[in-house]
Amino acid sequence: MADSPDLAAAKRLLDAAKEAGFCFQRIAPGEDAPLLGVRQSTEWLDEIHLGGLWAPQSCTAIRRRRSSLVVPGGLPVAERVSGDALTVLHIVVIDWPA
């Protein structure tokens, strides 16, 4: 069975995120399990949580600015996005430089 156009686009963006330096792992057993993607640079810590490529509003991404200082409560959030996989992946891959 062929993928829907949105699912095919989300899969291409997932591949682009991997090429942009994100490392993904399944956070539960199963082929359709949620994914967690992390990318670290000297300036940023980016995280993507994909609850499902087909489920609306089940995905989030957070961009945190890294610091050489110890920050109480963790690194400050610079940007946050939530929505479906296509929306979240598009914003992260296009708008968040490595």
C-alpha positions, 0 to 999 in steps of 0.5 A: 500500500502506498503512503499518503502524500503527507506521510511520504513528505514526513518520511522525507523530512525525517531523513533530512533531519537525520542528515542534519545531525539528529540521532533517533531512537525508538522509545518503546518496542514496535515498528510504529513506536514513538521516536526521540531525536537529539542533535547537539552542537556547541550552541544548541541542544535540539530534541524532537519527540515524534509520537507518530507520523500519522497522528495529529498533534502528537509531536513536539520539538524543543530547542535549548541554548547551551551554556558553559554555566550550570543553569538551575532548572536546566538549559533555557528553552529558546524555541518550542513547537508542537503539532503533527509530524509534518509540521514539527519536522518541517520547522526543525529541518528548515528553520533551526540551523545546526 
